[in-house]
């Protein structure tokens, strides 16, 4: 555990943030980060062909990235408790952009995977620090609008990524995808000027706890993808050590009190289910569109794009609703729309690519709005001392669930290789239906707990 010792300061002394400009800046950064994630989904068939990889091996370009992205998210969130956010933003962008430059020269699968992991170590900082910055500087009465902009930026990245990625893969080759990500280097001067200046505070980082949870989650995913019982054993042991560690150290990597916060855990389960469905679908859709319908990479991207851009426009309106009416209505009804979308995928995936486009529009809007509301609600229910660790843990679990969704989807395709593709894809969505039903139960449980609190008081 390393420590930083300095004079502690209050947020009110750290300067005033120009909310509109900084939120827009964060949105641009997040669009580029999510594009970086999504563009490679369209490149998977080409990478698989170039390096002669199986579907399970190819999925590690997404799964490995997601694991490191998740670990980076919670790590930067925890560091933001005592290291200036502006400094962390710059470090994250440098890792992302410089790794992208190195990626231009990747000529084998191992080098490509290493580059993607290095990119993820920087990319994970941007959404995590953005939520921390908004929670720290934007008042509660305007925070919903800011959260919605962040989530709509994610949706825009999800939409632009396939279109831009598809065009680049088809006409220029997948190596050129790294050029787009390298553009993030141009954002550094803006972050230096516009993000409020802070001073380091007293604090320490539990590196051993971070190592344990990183090894634990990676071991579980390796078991799912490679069916390695040794990796499962390592993963479970590491997670057990992580639990012991956070209960014994003074400043743990994750606050143990978060695991005792029932409302936080139940609410988190709702967002986790949404991410699992999102990652699984965005892994599946390019393969469905290319392999089942014979579309090109850019055509597949254009099918995905309308759902993402629609979510951008809808979420701007929803942000204002959140600020004026709260989050409960969205948490109550949006999981039902998500349920409808996965059932429709299961029933009509084999109908036409137009039906896929329309169903994804419903799913994309549902996930974007739901995650905006869940993130905003978490910033309200967590204590100030828990926000950094809590939002970081939530993002870790979200992206782990995304990686889990991709890994399980890839494995499910392998298990069903002897049946028609359309049936295999539909079966996966019936499995996701169960996940969403469970999340609806969690949403109901959370809302009931919020109704009981005033009565107890």
NORNOR-V279719 format. One record per backbone hydrogen bond with DSSP energy under -0.5 kcal/mol. NH is the residue of the N-H (numbers start at 1). CO is the residue of the C=O. If there is no record, write none. Layout:
BEGIN
{{NH,CO} {NH,CO}}
END
This chain:
BEGIN
{{2,205} {4,203} {13,10} {14,11} {19,17} {22,18} {23,19} {24,20} {25,21} {26,22} {27,23} {28,24} {29,25} {30,26} {31,27} {32,28} {33,29} {34,30} {35,31} {36,32} {37,33} {38,34} {39,35} {40,36} {41,38} {42,38} {42,39} {43,39} {44,40} {44,41} {47,43} {48,44} {49,45} {50,46} {51,47} {52,48} {53,48} {58,54} {59,55} {60,57} {61,58} {62,59} {63,59} {64,60} {65,60} {66,62} {67,63} {68,64} {69,65} {70,66} {71,67} {72,68} {73,69} {74,70} {75,71} {76,72} {77,73} {78,74} {79,75} {80,76} {81,78} {82,79} {83,79} {88,84} {89,85} {90,86} {91,87} {92,88} {93,89} {94,90} {95,91} {96,92} {97,93} {98,94} {99,95} {100,96} {101,97} {102,98} {103,99} {104,100} {104,101} {105,102} {106,103} {112,108} {113,109} {114,110} {115,111} {116,112} {117,113} {118,114} {119,115} {120,116} {121,117} {122,118} {122,119} {123,119} {124,120} {125,122} {126,122} {126,123} {127,123} {128,124} {129,125} {130,126} {131,127} {132,128} {133,129} {134,130} {135,131} {136,132} {137,133} {138,134} {139,137} {142,139} {143,139} {143,140} {144,140} {146,142} {147,143} {148,144} {149,145} {150,146} {151,147} {152,148} {153,149} {154,150} {155,151} {156,152} {157,153} {158,154} {159,155} {160,156} {161,157} {162,158} {163,159} {164,160} {165,160} {165,161} {166,162} {167,163} {168,164} {169,165} {170,166} {171,167} {172,168} {173,168} {176,173} {177,174} {178,175} {179,176} {180,176} {180,177} {181,177} {182,178} {183,179} {183,180} {184,181} {185,182} {186,183} {187,184} {188,185} {191,187} {192,188} {193,189} {194,190} {195,191} {201,82} {203,4} {205,2} {206,204} {207,205} {210,206} {211,207} {212,208} {213,209} {214,210} {215,211} {216,212} {217,213} {218,214} {219,215} {220,216} {221,217} {222,218} {223,219} {224,220} {225,221} {226,222} {227,223} {228,222} {229,227} {232,228} {233,229} {234,230} {235,231} {236,232} {237,233} {238,234} {239,235} {240,236} {241,237} {242,238} {243,239} {244,240} {245,241} {246,242} {247,243} {248,244} {248,245} {249,245} {258,255} {259,256} {260,256} {260,257} {261,258} {262,260} {265,261} {266,262} {267,263} {268,264} {269,265} {270,266} {270,267} {271,267} {272,268} {273,269} {274,270} {275,271} {276,272} {277,273} {278,274} {279,275} {280,276} {281,277} {282,278} {283,279} {284,280} {285,281} {286,282} {287,283} {288,284} {289,285} {290,286} {291,287} {292,287} {292,288} {293,288} {294,290} {295,289} {298,166} {300,296} {301,297} {302,298} {303,299} {304,300} {305,301} {306,302} {307,304} {308,304} {309,305} {310,306} {311,307} {312,308} {313,309} {314,310} {315,311} {316,312} {317,313} {318,314} {319,315} {320,316} {321,317} {322,318} {323,319} {324,320} {325,321} {326,321} {326,322} {331,327} {332,328} {333,329} {334,330} {336,333} {337,333} {338,334} {339,335} {340,336} {341,337} {342,338} {343,339} {344,340} {345,341} {346,342} {347,343} {348,344} {349,345} {351,348} {352,348} {356,352} {357,353} {358,354} {359,355} {360,356} {361,357} {362,358} {363,359} {364,360} {365,361} {366,362} {367,363} {368,364} {369,365} {370,366} {371,367} {372,368} {373,369} {374,370} {375,371} {376,372} {377,373} {378,374} {379,375} {380,376} {380,377} {381,377} {382,378} {386,383} {387,383} {387,384} {390,386} {391,387} {392,388} {393,389} {394,390} {395,391} {396,392} {397,393} {398,394} {399,395} {400,396} {401,397} {402,398} {403,399} {404,400} {405,401} {406,402} {407,403} {408,404} {409,405} {410,406} {411,407} {412,408} {413,409} {414,410} {415,411} {416,412} {417,414} {419,416} {424,420} {425,421} {426,422} {427,423} {428,424} {429,425} {430,426} {431,427} {432,428} {433,429} {434,430} {435,431} {436,432} {437,433} {438,434} {439,435} {440,436} {441,437} {442,438} {443,439} {444,440} {445,441} {446,442} {447,443} {448,444} {449,445} {450,446} {451,447} {452,448} {453,449} {454,450} {455,451} {456,452} {457,453}}
END
